[in-house]
């Protein structure tokens, strides 16, 4: 179980794979956040949740 989660920094394939996963996850999160906030901004009642 430990070697599945741990990626050695000496392996370029593992580091590139983790970087690709993080970039894809950040892109999906940012696009979902933008799509969820777009109607509020267009409507003019933008009120972010504290």
N, C-alpha and C positions, 0 to 999 in steps of 0.2 A: 504493500500500500504506500510505503514512503517513497519508493523510487518512481512511482507513477506521478506523484505530486511534485517531487523535487526535480528541477532541471539544472544540470551542471552548466556553469557559465563557460566551460571550455568547449562545449559542443555548439558549433554555429547553427546547426539545423534546429536544435531545441530553442535557442535564443530567438531565431528568426520566426519560428512557429509561435512562440509566446508573444512576440511583438505583433505578429499578424492578428492573433486572437484579441489582444488588447486593443489594437487599432480598430478592428471590426466591431468590437463591443462598444467602444467609445462612439463610433460613427452611428451605430444603431440607437444608442441611448440619446445622442444629440438630435438625431432626426425624429425620434419619438417625442422628445421634449419640445422640439420646435412645432411639430404637428399638433401637440396638445395645447400649446400656448397660442398658436396662430389665430384661432377663432376669437379668443379673448382680446387679442391686440386689435383685430379688425373691428370687433364690436365696440371697442373704446373703453371697456370696463376692465382693464388689466389690473388685477389685484392678486399679487403673488402671495402664496401661503407662507407665513412666517415660520 
